[in-house]
Structure formats: C-alpha cells, structure tokens
C-alpha cells in the first residue's frame, strides 16, 4: 500500500531529521526519490510543479479582492494581490519567492502605515486616508442576536448569523 510505504519512508526521513510534513512540502514521492524534472535542495530531492492561477471577487457592496500567482519550473513564485474596501482603503502587494527568499512591494493608503521597509518588504504609502470615526456595533434594542457555533474558531465560540445583508450601500 502506498500509505504504508509513505509512513515507512517518513520514518526513514525522520531518522535524518526530516518530518513527514517536510516531505509533503517538498513533494517527494513515497519511495523517497525525485521524479523527472525535480531539483535538489539541501541535499534532498524537491519536486517542482509549475502552476498559475488567479481570481477576482466582488461583494456587491463595493469591496473587491484580486489575486494572481504563478510558479515556474525553477520553483520561483511571483504574484500579486489587491484588496479594495468600500471605505476607500486599498492595498496592492507584488511578491517574489525564490532561492533568494521572499520579497514584497506593498502599495497602500491604509492608516498606520509608513514608507518604512521592514525585512524584505518595500512599503509605498500613497494618499493615506483619514481615520474614520468609530461606529458602535450593537444589536438594535428588543431583537436578540442569533448565533451559530463556529468549529473553525474553537469550542464555545459563537458567531452572529445574518438573516439579510443591507443592500442600501451603493457603489460610488
């Protein structure tokens, strides 16, 4: 069985200090050998599977999210994502991950950001938006808030359940 072979191979690799999760990350097959088109990294075979994908999502209220990413046959990953909120905040991040590490350039107008470049990230703050006044978020008097258990957040965590979405917000 392939699962048994993988478990045995994981044990062999564990003896060398490589976890099963690391094997999965590297994409090594159950026999522990690299397939054609693979490359060596840290003395261990690593499978490179080129890919490309992208998507855009609009919520109908003015928010928009876009992402595109690709990986070439050398393992270099390039991509970008854009987040636009209905209140005018916008963040665009272009990134590269390759043998030289992860590098990103961030263009944003979000509050609390500055043109400081931490780690391998280039920050470009453009036309920073003013802080909006805080808006209290309390349920209207007399109407109970419906909640539902959220398994993704752990036991005992309930999240509000919306019956309807307020469609009165219009795009500008």
Secondary structure per residue as TSV (DSSP state, phi and psi in degrees):
chain	resnum	aa	ss	phi	psi
A	1	X	-	360.0	141.0
A	2	X	H	-64.8	-38.1
A	3	X	H	-61.3	-44.2
A	4	X	H	-63.3	-41.7
A	5	X	H	-61.6	-39.7
A	6	X	H	-66.3	-42.2
A	7	X	H	-62.5	-43.7
A	8	X	H	-62.6	-43.4
A	9	X	H	-65.0	-37.8
A	10	X	H	-61.4	-39.3
A	11	X	H	-65.1	-42.7
A	12	X	H	-59.8	-46.0
A	13	X	H	-67.8	-33.4
A	14	X	H	-63.1	-35.3
A	15	X	H	-62.2	-27.5
A	16	X	T	-89.7	2.6
A	17	X	T	88.4	19.6
A	18	X	-	-114.0	124.4
A	19	X	-	-80.5	164.0
A	20	X	H	-60.8	-36.7
A	21	X	H	-63.4	-38.5
A	22	X	H	-65.8	-37.9
A	23	X	H	-61.2	-43.5
A	24	X	H	-63.4	-42.2
A	25	X	H	-61.2	-40.0
A	26	X	H	-79.0	-16.2
A	27	X	T	73.3	28.5
A	28	X	-	-76.1	136.7
A	29	X	-	-72.6	175.6
A	30	X	T	-65.2	-22.4
A	31	X	T	-84.6	-6.3
A	32	X	S	82.5	6.7
A	33	X	-	-106.6	155.0
A	34	X	-	-82.9	149.5
A	35	X	-	-93.7	169.7
A	36	X	T	-56.1	138.5
A	37	X	T	88.9	2.8
A	38	X	-	-85.1	171.8
A	39	X	E	-136.2	165.1
A	40	X	E	-97.5	139.3
A	41	X	E	-145.5	129.4
A	42	X	T	56.7	31.7
A	43	X	T	75.8	2.2
A	44	X	E	-117.7	144.1
A	45	X	E	-64.1	140.5
A	46	X	E	-134.7	125.7
A	47	X	-	-81.9	134.0
A	48	X	-	-112.0	118.6
A	49	X	-	-116.0	102.1
A	50	X	-	-60.4	148.0
A	51	X	E	-155.7	167.7
A	52	X	E	-155.5	135.9
A	53	X	E	-153.0	164.9
A	54	X	E	-165.6	158.0
A	55	X	E	-158.4	160.0
A	56	X	E	-134.7	144.1
A	57	X	E	-138.0	130.6
A	58	X	E	-118.5	139.6
A	59	X	-	-95.2	-1.1
A	60	X	S	83.2	-6.5
A	61	X	S	-113.1	-2.1
A	62	X	S	120.2	-6.6
A	63	X	-	-91.9	147.8
A	64	X	E	-145.8	136.4
A	65	X	E	-131.4	133.4
A	66	X	E	-133.5	143.1
A	67	X	E	-147.1	139.5
A	68	X	E	-139.2	138.7
A	69	X	E	-151.3	147.4
A	70	X	E	-145.7	154.9
A	71	X	E	-130.6	129.2
A	72	X	-	-92.5	-178.3
A	73	X	T	-73.9	-4.4
A	74	X	T	-95.3	-5.4
A	75	X	S	95.7	-0.9
A	76	X	-	-73.1	126.1
A	77	X	E	-107.9	129.2
A	78	X	E	-129.5	149.2
A	79	X	E	-177.9	-179.3
A	80	X	E	-155.3	159.6
A	81	X	E	-142.4	153.4
A	82	X	E	-130.0	131.9
A	83	X	E	-123.2	120.6
A	84	X	E	-121.2	123.0
A	85	X	-	-98.9	157.3
A	86	X	T	-60.8	-25.1
A	87	X	T	-83.7	3.7
A	88	X	S	100.9	-8.4
A	89	X	-	-67.8	141.1
A	90	X	E	-144.3	135.4
A	91	X	E	-132.3	127.9
A	92	X	E	-121.8	125.8
A	93	X	E	-123.2	121.0
A	94	X	E	-105.5	133.8
A	95	X	E	-139.8	157.4
A	96	X	E	-138.4	136.4
A	97	X	E	-132.0	120.2
A	98	X	E	-152.4	-161.7
A	99	X	T	-60.4	-19.9
A	100	X	T	-91.9	3.1
A	101	X	E	104.9	-166.6
A	102	X	E	-100.4	132.7
A	103	X	E	-135.7	140.3
A	104	X	E	-140.3	148.8
A	105	X	E	-120.3	124.4
A	106	X	E	-112.3	124.5
A	107	X	E	-109.3	124.0
A	108	X	E	-151.6	158.8
A	109	X	-	-119.8	18.4
A	110	X	-	-74.2	146.9
A	111	X	T	-65.6	151.7
A	112	X	T	81.7	7.8
A	113	X	-	-112.3	157.4
A	114	X	-	-148.2	166.8
A	115	X	S	-79.6	49.7
A	116	X	-	-99.7	145.7
A	117	X	-	-113.8	86.1
A	118	X	-	-74.1	145.0
A	119	X	T	49.6	-126.6
A	120	X	T	-106.9	35.0
A	121	X	E	-114.9	131.1
A	122	X	E	-100.1	118.3
A	123	X	E	-97.7	129.8
A	124	X	E	-127.7	96.6
A	125	X	E	-87.1	128.0
A	126	X	-	-127.6	126.3
A	127	X	S	46.6	60.0
A	128	X	-	-54.7	138.1
A	129	X	-	-86.0	148.6
A	130	X	-	-70.6	154.5
A	131	X	-	-66.5	127.9
A	132	X	-	-74.5	152.8
A	133	X	-	-65.4	146.4
A	134	X	-	-64.3	142.4
A	135	X	-	-115.5	118.6
A	136	X	-	-65.8	138.2
A	137	X	-	-117.9	85.2
A	138	X	-	-123.2	147.1
A	139	X	-	-66.4	149.5
A	140	X	-	-64.2	148.2
A	141	X	T	-59.5	137.8
A	142	X	T	89.0	-13.7
A	143	X	-	-110.9	119.5
A	144	X	-	-69.3	149.7
A	145	X	-	-88.2	123.1
A	146	X	-	-80.1	139.3
A	147	X	E	-131.0	163.2
A	148	X	E	-139.7	142.6
A	149	X	E	-60.4	144.7
A	150	X	-	-120.0	98.0
A	151	X	G	-60.7	-29.2
A	152	X	G	-69.8	-21.1
A	153	X	G	-100.1	-2.7
A	154	X	-	105.4	169.7
A	155	X	T	-66.7	143.3
A	156	X	T	77.4	7.7
A	157	X	-	-105.4	116.7
A	158	X	E	-105.7	145.5
A	159	X	E	-118.4	146.7
A	160	X	E	-61.9	145.5
A	161	X	-	-109.0	124.3
A	162	X	-	-92.0	129.6
A	163	X	S	-78.5	-39.4
A	164	X	S	-141.1	162.4
A	165	X	-	-108.5	131.8
A	166	X	-	-68.5	113.2
A	167	X	-	-94.3	9.8
A	168	X	-	-75.3	-16.8
A	169	X	-	-73.7	129.7
A	170	X	-	-112.8	148.6
A	171	X	-	-69.3	146.5
A	172	X	-	-105.4	360.0
